[in-house]
Amino acid sequence: MNTILALEERRRQALLTADLQALDRLLATGLVYVHSTGAADTKASYTAKLASGSLKYLELSFSGLVVQLLPQAAIVSGRMAAVVSKDGQPKNVASQFMTVWACDANGHWQLHAHQGTPLPAGT
């Protein structure tokens, strides 16, 4: 469980600093990233947005994280609060999210899926 929480923290830090090398290690090639807006990205399209600066995480925090461990996978759910810059426009984001991490035969964990759902205002 601590390993998975540490991975989520590494992901959070990498997003805040736009550390594309760290994200390349953390994100699976077949990543499915569904934003709380309903937009979906692959690993390539998500990291391209971060690399170009069209998507920037200015503030990002996770809370209430719950980890469900499976034999070679983990599901994390919790809340995300963020301020992002999307195409130069600041936007506040509050969502409930779920991520799916999987472990390969070498013990290397990667994020395979993210799903965000917007929270009602004031939640």
VOBA-1610 file (N, C-alpha, C; in pm, whole numbers, padded with zeros to 5 digits, always signed):
BEGIN
Met+00083-00120+00000Met+00000+00000+00000Met+00087+00126+00000Asn+00192+00126+00083Asn+00280+00243+00086Asn+00350+00265-00047Thr+00381+00156-00118Thr+00444+00168-00250Thr+00352+00242-00345Ile+00226+00208-00343Ile+00129+00269-00434Ile+00108+00417-00399Leu+00098+00447-00271Leu+00084+00587-00230Leu+00208+00667-00269Ala+00325+00606-00260Ala+00448+00674-00301Ala+00447+00698-00452Leu+00394+00605-00529Leu+00383+00624-00674Leu+00288+00739-00707Glu+00176+00748-00637Glu+00083+00859-00659Glu+00149+00992-00626Glu+00231+00994-00521Glu+00301+01117-00485Glu+00406+01152-00591Arg+00476+01053-00644Arg+00572+01079-00751Arg+00502+01133-00875Arg+00385+01076-00905Arg+00307+01124-01019Arg+00265+01269-00996Arg+00218+01300-00877Arg+00176+01437-00844Arg+00292+01534-00862Gln+00408+01499-00808Gln+00526+01585-00820Gln+00569+01601-00965Ala+00565+01491-01040Ala+00605+01497-01181Ala+00511+01585-01262Leu+00382+01582-01231Leu+00287+01668-01301Leu+00310+01815-01267Leu+00338+01844-01141Leu+00362+01982-01100Leu+00488+02041-01163Thr+00588+01958-01183Thr+00714+02006-01238Thr+00730+01976-01387Ala+00627+01916-01446Ala+00631+01875-01587Ala+00755+01790-01615Asp+00783+01697-01524Asp+00899+01608-01536Asp+00862+01493-01630Leu+00887+01514-01758Leu+00847+01416-01859Leu+00922+01285-01848Gln+01046+01288-01802Gln+01122+01163-01783Gln+01059+01079-01674Ala+01022+01141-01563Ala+00958+01067-01454Ala+00823+01013-01500Leu+00748+01095-01574Leu+00618+01050-01623Leu+00632+00935-01722Asp+00737+00937-01803Asp+00758+00828-01898Asp+00775+00696-01825Arg+00842+00698-01710Arg+00859+00576-01630Arg+00731+00536-01558Leu+00653+00634-01516Leu+00532+00607-01437Leu+00412+00566-01522Leu+00403+00616-01644Leu+00285+00595-01727Leu+00307+00480-01824Ala+00212+00387-01827Ala+00219+00273-01918Ala+00198+00319-02062Thr+00257+00248-02155Thr+00244+00281-02297Thr+00097+00286-02339Gly+00016+00194-02288Gly-00125+00188-02325Gly-00217+00269-02235Leu-00162+00369-02166Leu-00242+00450-02073Leu-00371+00501-02136Val-00479+00491-02057Val-00606+00555-02091Val-00630+00657-01980Tyr-00628+00787-02015Tyr-00643+00894-01918Tyr-00769+00972-01952Val-00871+00954-01870Val-00998+01023-01891Val-01006+01137-01789His-01010+01259-01839His-01017+01378-01754His-01158+01396-01699Ser-01169+01480-01597Ser-01300+01506-01537Ser-01391+01584-01632Thr-01335+01636-01741Thr-01417+01703-01842Thr-01480+01605-01940Gly-01434+01480-01935Gly-01480+01379-02029Gly-01384+01360-02145Ala-01287+01450-02160Ala-01185+01434-02264Ala-01095+01316-02228Ala-01046+01247-02329Ala-00959+01131-02305Ala-00826+01150-02376Asp-00721+01097-02313Asp-00587+01103-02369Asp-00521+00966-02364Thr-00426+00948-02454Thr-00333+00838-02447Thr-00209+00889-02375Lys-00113+00803-02352Lys+00013+00848-02293Lys+00077+00953-02384Ala+00079+00925-02513Ala+00143+01016-02608Ala+00074+01152-02612Ser-00057+01154-02618Ser-00127+01283-02628Ser-00122+01361-02496Tyr-00127+01290-02383Tyr-00121+01354-02252Tyr+00016+01417-02231Thr+00121+01341-02256Thr+00255+01396-02235Thr+00289+01504-02337Ala+00232+01496-02457Ala+00253+01602-02556Ala+00193+01733-02507Lys+00076+01728-02445Lys+00015+01850-02389Lys+00102+01909-02280Leu+00159+01823-02196Leu+00247+01871-02089Leu+00376+01926-02148Ala+00431+01859-02247Ala+00558+01904-02308Ala+00542+02038-02378Ser+00429+02059-02444Ser+00407+02183-02518Ser+00367+02299-02427Gly+00326+02267-02306Gly+00278+02371-02214Gly+00132+02403-02230Ser+00063+02336-02322Ser-00081+02364-02337Ser-00158+02316-02214Leu-00100+02224-02138Leu-00156+02180-02010Leu-00046+02191-01906Lys-00074+02271-01802Lys+00020+02287-01691Lys-00055+02271-01561Tyr+00003+02196-01470Tyr-00052+02184-01336Tyr+00015+02288-01249Leu-00061+02388-01205Leu-00007+02496-01123Leu-00015+02461-00975Glu-00121+02394-00938Glu-00141+02342-00803Glu-00206+02206-00818Leu-00172+02111-00729Leu-00229+01977-00738Leu-00219+01909-00603Ser-00332+01866-00553Ser-00330+01790-00427Ser-00429+01675-00436Phe-00395+01568-00366Phe-00482+01451-00355Phe-00522+01438-00209Ser-00643+01390-00184Ser-00687+01366-00047Ser-00777+01243-00042Gly-00789+01188+00077Gly-00877+01074+00098Gly-00843+00952+00016Leu-00713+00931-00010Leu-00674+00820-00096Leu-00701+00685-00030Val-00763+00597-00106Val-00791+00460-00062Val-00728+00368-00166Val-00650+00270-00118Val-00582+00177-00207Val-00641+00038-00189Gln-00677-00023-00300Gln-00722-00162-00301Gln-00615-00242-00373Leu-00547-00330-00300Leu-00440-00411-00359Leu-00496-00541-00414Leu-00455-00574-00534Leu-00488-00699-00600Leu-00356-00771-00625Pro-00358-00898-00671Pro-00232-00971-00687Pro-00124-00897-00767Gln-00155-00838-00880Gln-00054-00765-00957Gln-00105-00629-01002Ala-00198-00576-00927Ala-00256-00446-00960Ala-00301-00376-00833Ala-00326-00249-00847Ala-00380-00170-00736Ala-00474-00066-00794Ile-00582-00043-00722Ile-00679+00059-00759Ile-00674+00166-00650Val-00659+00290-00692Val-00655+00402-00598Val-00774+00491-00628Ser-00844+00531-00523Ser-00951+00629-00540Ser-00928+00741-00440Gly-00977+00858-00474Gly-00962+00973-00387Gly-01010+01099-00455Arg-00977+01210-00394Arg-01016+01340-00449Arg-00893+01415-00497Met-00914+01492-00601Met-00809+01575-00655Met-00858+01720-00657Ala-00773+01809-00610Ala-00798+01953-00622Ala-00680+02010-00698Ala-00708+02088-00801Ala-00600+02139-00884Ala-00635+02275-00941Val-00530+02347-00973Val-00541+02464-01059Val-00454+02430-01179Val-00515+02428-01296Val-00442+02396-01418Val-00450+02514-01513Ser-00354+02521-01600Ser-00358+02617-01710Ser-00381+02535-01836Lys-00494+02558-01900Lys-00528+02488-02024Lys-00529+02591-02135Asp-00434+02578-02226Asp-00417+02674-02335Asp-00410+02817-02282Gly-00337+02834-02170Gly-00315+02966-02113Gly-00426+03018-02023Gln-00533+02943-02009Gln-00645+02985-01925Gln-00646+02907-01794Pro-00640+02975-01679Pro-00642+02903-01551Pro-00780+02842-01526Lys-00779+02726-01465Lys-00905+02656-01437Lys-00890+02580-01306Asn-00990+02593-01219Asn-00994+02515-01097Asn-01060+02381-01127Val-01001+02275-01075Val-01053+02141-01095Val-01073+02075-00960Ala-01191+02020-00939Ala-01220+01940-00819Ala-01287+01813-00868Ser-01223+01700-00842Ser-01278+01575-00892Ser-01256+01460-00797Gln-01338+01360-00815Gln-01318+01228-00756Gln-01246+01150-00866Phe-01142+01075-00830Phe-01070+01003-00934Phe-01043+00860-00894Met-01013+00781-00995Met-00970+00643-00975Met-00855+00616-01070Thr-00749+00556-01018Thr-00637+00516-01101Thr-00616+00366-01087Val-00561+00307-01192Val-00529+00165-01191Val-00380+00150-01221Trp-00309+00091-01127Trp-00167+00062-01140Trp-00150-00088-01158Ala-00054-00129-01241Ala-00026-00272-01259Ala+00124-00294-01245Cys+00158-00411-01195Cys+00297-00449-01172Cys+00338-00556-01273Asp+00451-00533-01341Asp+00497-00632-01437Asp+00579-00741-01367Ala+00628-00837-01443Ala+00702-00951-01388Ala+00832-00909-01319Asn+00882-00789-01352Asn+01005-00740-01289Asn+00979-00656-01165Gly+00853-00645-01125Gly+00818-00568-01007Gly+00808-00419-01032His+00796-00379-01160His+00787-00238-01197His+00641-00198-01211Trp+00599-00099-01133Trp+00461-00050-01135Trp+00445+00063-01235Gln+00333+00063-01309Gln+00300+00174-01398Gln+00151+00201-01393Leu+00118+00327-01419Leu-00022+00369-01424Leu-00079+00331-01560His-00188+00255-01558His-00252+00210-01682His-00382+00284-01712Ala-00449+00336-01607Ala-00576+00405-01631Ala-00601+00510-01524His-00663+00617-01568His-00708+00725-01479His-00847+00767-01526Gln-00937+00783-01430Gln-01073+00831-01460Gln-01108+00937-01358Gly-01142+01054-01405Gly-01182+01163-01316Gly-01330+01197-01337Thr-01396+01229-01227Thr-01536+01271-01232Thr-01548+01402-01157Pro-01603+01506-01218Pro-01611+01636-01148Pro-01697+01628-01024Leu-01655+01699-00922Leu-01735+01711-00801Leu-01825+01832-00811Pro-01945+01823-00755Pro-02033+01940-00754Pro-01966+02056-00679Ala-01995+02177-00720Ala-01938+02295-00654Ala-01966+02291-00505Gly-01864+02327-00426Gly-01881+02333-00282Gly-01864+02199-00212Thr-01825+02096-00285Thr-01809+01963-00223Thr-01670+01944-00171
//
